């Protein structure tokens, strides 16, 4: 049984690592996805949960992809009376300590993708490179899907 | 729910008067133990049955009589929702008119097509909430998106945008003055915000991203935060319909 559990864990670890992308194994990635871009728009948002598996603090510096003319790291703020505003994420928003998650999700932190040449269509995926203050950049395959 | 065997004595009683059966050897009617002529297992079964019935009826009564707790903010005033008649539907170009939709629930959202996070997030929440309605409820729910960015959203692009989420959704737009008037009436704030990058055509719009629910009677009934879940919104819509 121990062997079975051991191999199951090994397989799970391999599967998990295949999602890590290349470059770094100290930051793990889960559920990278992007909204399909509606027609008539040239922007959309990319979401991902990054987990710091190292013993040192880190900070996301940028997320780049060839699919967007440029990307910005934004945070949606929704006030108590429902006013939504997008503000550029500041360094403090992008810090994550050992064991901490940096979650990009709807109505919160997101990678804003501006200047889409080819529409992002459900079912496809594209590479996004995340760069950090510490360590190697991480290239992640981001799936285009509905939430 | 099965009835316990309390009726057994009555049905078996006539057998004792059957002339073909010797009353001395015939099996006794099942009327054996218990002071009231009911056996303990039967009594227990009856008590359990009553208890179960009580729970079932209780739950039904709670469902029927207790008010639905809306996830959105419920407005008590019976005033008609602000008409927005100076604005037009993006698909037909006709002035916005609630009258024609009488009996329907109308969900109104103020947004803009170049909004990358909160608008598509809310629109897909609405889409998923509508999936929880039955076909009749769905047919009686209208979804309108009012553009707060008339400088970039022309009627055609706005309609194309909303149809991306659902072919039944309708864009609503008009002059800046008409949009200002409608947003004031709904208590919607919006303001153009330049982005970090340069370029006159590149800006974001801070805006009230709440969803407004107009009831079948034409009164503004519920306001939802953009963070409402599809499940919450679906349940509220079923109640509102």
Interface residues (C-beta under 8 A of the other chain):
Chain A: X35 X38 X39 X40 X41 X42 X43 X44 X45 X70 X72 X74 X76 X78 X81 X82 X83 X84 X85 X86 X88 X106 X107 X110 X112 X113 X114 X146 X147
Chain B: X113 X114 X116 X117 X118 X120 X121 X124 X128 X157 X158 X160 X161 X164 X165 X189 X193 X195 X196 X197 X202 X204 X206 X207 X208 X209 X210 X223 X225 X226 X227
